[in-house]
Amino acid sequence: MSDVADLREPLDDDGRLRGGFVAAVVATLDAGDAAATRALVDPLHEADIADLFELVPADYRRDLAKALGDKLDADVIAEMNDWVREDLLDERSASEVAEVVSELDTDDAVAIIEELDEDERREVMRALDPDDRAAIEEALTYPEESAGRLMQRDLVAVPPHWTVGAIVDFIAAEPDLPTDFWEVFVVDERHHPVGTIRLSWLLTARRDAVIADVMQCDQTLIPVDEDQEEVALQFQKYALISAAVIDADGRLVGVITVDDIVHIIQEEAGEDALKLSGAGDGDINEPIHQTIRVRMWWLLINLGTAILASSVVAAFEGTISRLVTLAVLMPIVAGMGGNAATQTMAVTVRALATNQLTSSNTMRMIRRELLIALANGVGLGLLMAVGCQLVYHDLALSAVLFSAMLINSVNAGLSGILIPVGLEKAGIDPAVTSTVFVTTMTDVIGFFSFLGLAALFHLH
């Protein structure tokens, strides 16, 4: 019964393709029954078809593409995972790729073109219509992950002296308007945006009303070279549906819509989390050799910091040899410090990414985290000191353990905020490098404080 349900309702309650449905599609591919494959896939949305290509085994993807034929259109390809899309496009000629690209909005077309190898890119660009080629070439001149790469060139712009009726008639008669748009931009003779009017306002205003009298003058203008993460923050802050993009001279050159921003927010959030762990892109479709290379490099860096921490331990070899209990307890000090620092670092990196943490409130954030670190250090330190006393009956050792945990907790709190903030000030992405420095600090200070205090009080 569940297999039948999977075919009748291919999506589960969370909107994901059911395993039974994917297995049924694979079975039709094994049988070479293209008609059955198309019948199963036909009710799916473009985004779900793109998901299907990710979920079937890699060696079935080309057969699936062949079976779907024209069902595999530009909208499906635009929704695909980058690695899956690259694999499928490798099998297509430059003219076929150009045909796909020409059917997409400029931002989606650029996303595909920029992933191609240099030779493939030149061939595809040559096969494009001159107007499409010019638009894409212009977009590629802007920095990666900027508003210029993200924006669409197709928009509706009118002069302020037009009436509402003139705009409505223009929209109804013009065949080359964008497929989806939510507002009409008003521009002066230099093509500078001077206002905007939402479609809802347009449909409720009098036909004889002059646009200059009913337009909204205040609007959020996005510089063409602004980073996409900053663009996403503006959309979130001002609850935007779309926003005009302007060049260095203030001319209207494009528009960014909220559907693109949803992808950016998801991408940036996942990217920061993966950078903190050194896991690379974290894409399960990424080639294995590339994933190994990225993770190995990060682990080599961590190996170096681990050796540094172990050298601190080696410096106190004599102290440890006199009291083996120290070797049992010191990983607790370092480990708890590392966990506390990771909490603070995660909060700090997120606050920096969302502009919650700025120069105006950095000191307040430092005092806050220092207070939290002191409270955690005292609480956990007392708990461990009592436990140590009950187990080892050594008051001096318990006092040293309490002091070391308090010191490393404070160190963890300060490192977790000062290191990301310092890296941000230096122009370095704190999500990429904070983890290495923070864990090194908590390990080194944790070992040094615990073993140093033990040596100072001559524990034996």
N, C-alpha and C positions, 0 to 999 in steps of 0.2 A: 504493500500500500504506500510506503514512504517513497518508493521509486516513482510511482504514478504521480504522487504529490509533487515530487521534484520536477517532473515534466510539465505539470499543469501550472505550478507556481515556482518558476525557476529561482526566485529570490526568497531568502529567508526573512525573518522579522527585522533583521538589522540591515536589510537591503543588499546583502551579499549573495552571490550565486551559490546555489546549493551544490554540494559535492556530487549528488546523484545526477543533477543536470549536466555538470561538466563531464561526468563519466559517460553519460548518454551521447553527448556530442563526440567524445573521443571514439565511442563504439561505431558511430556512423562514419567517422573518418577511416577507421580500420576496415569497415565494410566497403569503402569507396563509394558510398551513397551520398553524393553531393546534394541531391534534392532533399533527403531527410535532414542533412545538416542545416540547410537553409530554412527548412520548416521549423526546426527547433529554435534557430537563432532569430528568425524574422520578428517575433514580438518584442525583442529586447531593445532597450534604448542604446544610443550610440556609446554612452559611457560604459554600459554593461557589456557590450560587445568588446570594447577595449579591455575590460577586466577579464573577459573570457580568454583573450589571447595571452594574458599573463598566467592564467590558471591552468591552461592545457600544457602538457609537456612540451619543451622547446622544439623537439623534432616533429611535432604535429602542427606547428604554427603556419608553416608554408602551405600545408595541405588545407588547413582551415581557410587561409586567405584565398586559395584557388577555388575552394568550394563556395565561398561567399560571393565571389565575383564583384559586381558593382555595388553589392551591399557593403563592401569594405570601402566606404567613401572617405572624403577628406575629413568629415566631422569625427569619424571613428578614429582615424589616424591621429588627429589632433589630441584626442583624449588618452592616447596610449602612453604607457611607461616609456621613458626615453630609450632604454636599452632594447626593449621589445620592438619599438618603432624602427630603431636603427637596423635591427636584424632584418626586418621585413623590407625596408627601403633598399637595403643592399641588393636585393633580388630584382629591383625594378630599374628600368633604364632612366637616363636623365630626363627624357621627355615625359615619361610617366610620373616621375617625381615632380617635375615642373607643373604638370596638370593638376596634381594634388595641391601643390603650394598655391597655385593661382585661384583655387576655390576657397581659400582660407582668408580670414581677417589678417591684416598685416602682422599683428603681434604673434599669432599662431604660426604664420608662414616663417617669420624670423626664427622662432624657436626650433623649427625643423631645419632650416638652412644652416644655422650656426652650429649644429651638431654634425654636419657632413664634413668629410675630409676635404682638404683644399682643392684637390683635383675634381672631386665630385661636385663641390660647390660651384666651381667655374662652369662645369658642363650644364648643371641645372640652371644657373643664372643666364647662360646663353640661350637656353630653351624657353625662357620666360617671355611673356609679353613685355614690351619696352616700359610701359607704365608700371607694371608690377615689379620689374627689375629695378627701376629707379627708386621706388618706394622702399624696397628691401635693402638696396645698397645704402640709402640714406640712414635707415634704421641701424645697419651694421656699423656705421661710423660712431654711434653713441657707445658709451661704456657698457660692459656687460652688467646685467642686473640693475639697469637704470630705467627711468621713466621712458626714455626714448626707445628702448627695446621693448618695453611693455605696452606702449600705447598703440591704438588703432588710428590709421590716417583717415578712415571714412567717418565723417560726421556731418551734421547739418548746421550751417552757419548762415545767418541772415543779417542785413543792415538794420539799424534801429528805427528807420523811418517806415519800414513795412508795417502793414496792419496784420492783425490776427488772421483775418480772412485770407489775405495774400499768402501767408505761411501755410495755412491749412490746404489751400488750393495747390500750392507748390509741392507739398508733401504728397498729395494725392496724385499729382501728374508726373512727378519725377521718377523715372524707372531705376535710377542708379543710386538710390539712397541706401544707407546701411541697413542690414537685416534687422538689427535690434538697436534702439536708442531710446533714451528716457528724457532727454532735454535738448532744446535747441539753443545754440550759442549765438549771442548777438555780438557783432564785431563792427569796428569803425572802418574808415577807408584805408587804414594801414593794416588791417586784419588783426588789430589788437582786441582781445575780448573785453567788452564793456558791460556785459550782463548775461543773464541766462533766463530761460523760461521753460519750466517743466511742461511736459505734455498734458498733465492734468490741469494745469492753469490754462494752457492753450485751448483746451476743449471746453472750458467753462467761461472763458472771457468773451466779450462782444466781438463780433467780426470786424467792426469798424474801429476797434481800439488800436491805437498805435503802440507798437512793441516797446518803444522807449518809455511809455507811460505805465506799462504793466510788468516789465521785466524786473528780475531781482538783480540789483547791482552788485551786492556782496557775493563773492564766490571764491572758492579755493582754487588757486592757480598752481599748477605743478611745474617746476622747472624741468626742462627736458633731460638734464643730467643728474637729477635727484635720485638717490639710491632707492631701490624698490621697497626696502624695509621702511624707510621714512615715508614713502608714499602710502604704504599699508597703514602706518600709524595715523596719518592724516585722515584716511578713510574711516578708521575706527573712531578717532576722536570727534570728527564732525558728522558722523553718520551719513557719509556720502554714498550716492548711487553711481554717479559718474563725476569726472572732473576734467577740466581743460588742461592741456599740456602746452606750455609756451617755450619758445626758444630764447636765446640770449637777448634778442631785440624786443621781446615781449609779444611776438606774433603767435597766433593760435596755430599749432602744427599737428595736434592730435587730441585724442580723448582716451582716458582710462576708465574702465567700467568695473563695477563691483565684482563681477564674476571672475575677472582676472585677479582681483585682490584676494579672494577666498583661497585661490591656489597659492598665492604668495605667502599668506599668513601661515598656511599649513606647511609650506616648504621651509620657511624661515624658522618656525618653531621646531620642526624635526631636525633641521640642519644644526641648530645650536646644541640640541641634546646630543646629537651624534658627535659633534666636535668635542664636547666635554669628555666623551669616552674614547675618542680617537678611533672610532669605527668606520671612518670614511663616509661615503654616501649612505651606507646602510641599506642599500637597495638589494633585495634578494635576487634580482635579475642581473646584477652586475657580474661581469666575468670573474671567475674565481681567482685567476692570477692577479687581477687588479686589486681585489679585496685583500689578498695575502700581502701584496706589496705595501698597501697603505697601513694595514694593521701591524705588519712587521716593523715598519719604520717607527711607529708610535711606541711599540713595545721595546724597541732598542733604546729609545730615549728614557723610558721608564726603568730599563735595566741599569742605565747609567746612574739615575737618581737612587735606585736601590743600593747600588754599590757605595754611593756616597753615605747613605744612612748606615750601612753595615760597617763602614770605616769608623764611624763614631762608636759603634759597639766594640769594635776591635781595640779602640783606644782605652777601653775600660776592661780589658780582658782579665787583668789581675783582680779587679774588684768582683767580677762575675765569678771567677774561680773560687773566691773565698766564700761566696754565698750564692749557691746555685739557684736559690729561690728567685733571685733577680731575673734570671733568664726566663722564668715562668711568668713573671708579672710584667716585664717591660713591653711585650707585644700588646698588652691591654692598654697601656698608656698611649702608645703610638697609634693603635687602632682606633680608640675612642676619639683621639684628636683628629684623625683623618676623617672619621664619619661626621664629626661636628663641623669640620672645615668644608666638607662637601655640601652640607646643608646651607651654610652661609654663602658659599660660592655660587650655588645654584640660584639662590634668591637674588644675589647681586648681579649675576649675568643676566637674569631675566629682567631685573629692574633697569639695567643699562639698555637692554634691547628694546624695552617698551617706553623709554624716556621717563620712567618713574624716578630714576636716580640721576640727578644733575648736580652741577657745582653748587647750587643753592641749598641742597639738603644733604650733601655728602657727610658733613660733620655730624648731623643729627643721626644719619644711618650708622655711622661708626660708633657713636655713643650707644645707640640701641643695641647693636650686635655685641658690643663690649659688655653691656649689662646682661644680655642673654648668656654670653659665654661665662661670665662670673657666676651667675646663678646655676648654670649647668655644671660648671667645674666644682663648685662647693657641694652641690647635691650628689653628684656621681662620685666625687672624691670621698665624701663622708661615707657613702655606701660601701665603696671598695675598702676604705680604711677599716671600717667595722668588720667586714668580711675577712680581711687580712688578719686582723687581731684575733678573730675567733679561730682561724685555721692555724696561724703560725705563732700566736702568742708573743709577738715581738712589737712593742710599742714604737720603737724607733723606725722599724720597717714600715709600719702602718702610717706613721707621720710623713715619711719620705714619699710613700705612694700617694697620700692625699695631696701633698704639695706639688708633686710632679703632674698629677692629673689636673690640678687647678691651673698650673703654669701652662700646660699644653692646651687646655681648653681656651684660655685667654689668647694664646698664640693662634689657635685654630680660628677663633672668631675674627681676630685682626687680619690674619692672612687671607681668610675667605673673602674679605671685602677690600682690603688694601691692594692685594695683587691684581684682581680684575680691574679695579679703578685705575691703578697705575698703568696697566697695559693699555687701557682705553685712552688714557692721556697721551701715551706714547704712540698712538695710532695703530696699535696691534689688536686684532680681534681677541677679546678676552675669552671667548668660547673655545678658541683653538688651543691656547697655551696655558690657561690658568691651572688646569688640573696638575700638570707636571710640577709647577712651582709650589702649589699649595700642599700637595702630598709630600713633597720633599721637605718643606718647612715643618710639617707636623711630625714626620718621622725623625728628622734630625733633632728638633727641639725636644720631642718626646723622649727619645733615647738619652739625649744629653742631660736633660733635667733630672730624669730618674736615676741614671747611673752616676751623674755628677753629684747629686745630693747624697747618694749611697756612699760614694767615696769620701765626701766631705764629713759625713758622720761616722765614717769608719765601720760600716756595717760588716759583720763577719759572723 
